[in-house]
């Protein structure tokens, strides 16, 4: 690219610190732009060899699967010792690693924390600059390093030993410095990494990930961690909502509850239904016990037989012995009850004495994101 004029030719002069060209009346010559630069050619799309792509992908998966199979056969007393050490830990489990092993360490800390073992991740470089104070003598530190020689982790080991924290190391080298410094060493060695280069951490990180999952789930079992416990640590997800949300949490109750007495007329029922917006009204006796339900479907069916809604009692057209559920039942249980033939969209909520305490519409379950 060439410029066919100079700054002086364009007539720029400094006036009080600014450039001006008004006094010269000289027009700038346009820059000469090669045609190739003005309209770059898009690169041709790459064409892949499908057979080669699939063969290589299968080889990667086979290599990583073989790494896990070999790891499973190698499990022994050190794994049991690691479980006992963590299970008897008076503090928390601190997981640390650098690089790709650091990503696996973060995942392991999250899995442990969500399955009953209090754990968190500490970046080894940050630990050397103050975060070491997060680790106490009662903690167990789990270090992940394929080489077992990561400088950032090696720098921490004497300080952790001095503090009284225990160390569990996951490395691919039993003779490495980190393995030798650990209280328990778990061997994650693999025959080789996957892929054509065999360099990127693949099989080694898969082995670490799988062994970490095994450790977390064995601890889950040893602690007697239940489905309810799992739900309590996942309140924001669908699993938590299904296992934690009770009928009492989502039911309509109090003044919003549509209810009429057994001696109410059809007119009374229609007024109540219209005001409460649930498409039905419960019918209860003087003690508050449910005797029936009157729905908008019942209302449509009685139109051909009734001229004056105020002259006929609702008890003549209500559905007796409606489906009910207790307030302490899981909200997800409502779906099964509603799906039973004939299907319904509303359940009445009653206590042990069959006194009406609420009502629940299918839409309430949708709003609570239980279904």
Secondary structure, DSSP 4 states (H G I P E B T S, - for coil): -B--S-HHHHT-EEETTEEE-TTT-PPPPPPB--HHHHSPPPPPPP---HHHHHHHHHHHHHHHHHHHHHHHHH--HHHHHHHHHHHT-SS-EEEEE-THHHHHHHHHHHHHHHTT--EEE--HHHHTTTGGGG--TT-EEEEEESSS--HHHHHHHHHHHHHT-EEEEEES-TTSHHHHHSSEEEE---S--SSSSS-SSSHHHHHHHHHHHHHHHHHHHHHT--HHHHHHT-TTSHHHHHHH-BHHHH-B-GGGS-EEETT-BHHHHHHHHHHH-SSEEEEE-TTSBEEEEEEHHHHHHHTTT-S-GGGSBGGGTSEES--EE-TTSBTTHHHHHHHSSSP-SEEEEE-TT-BEEEEEEHHHHHHTT--
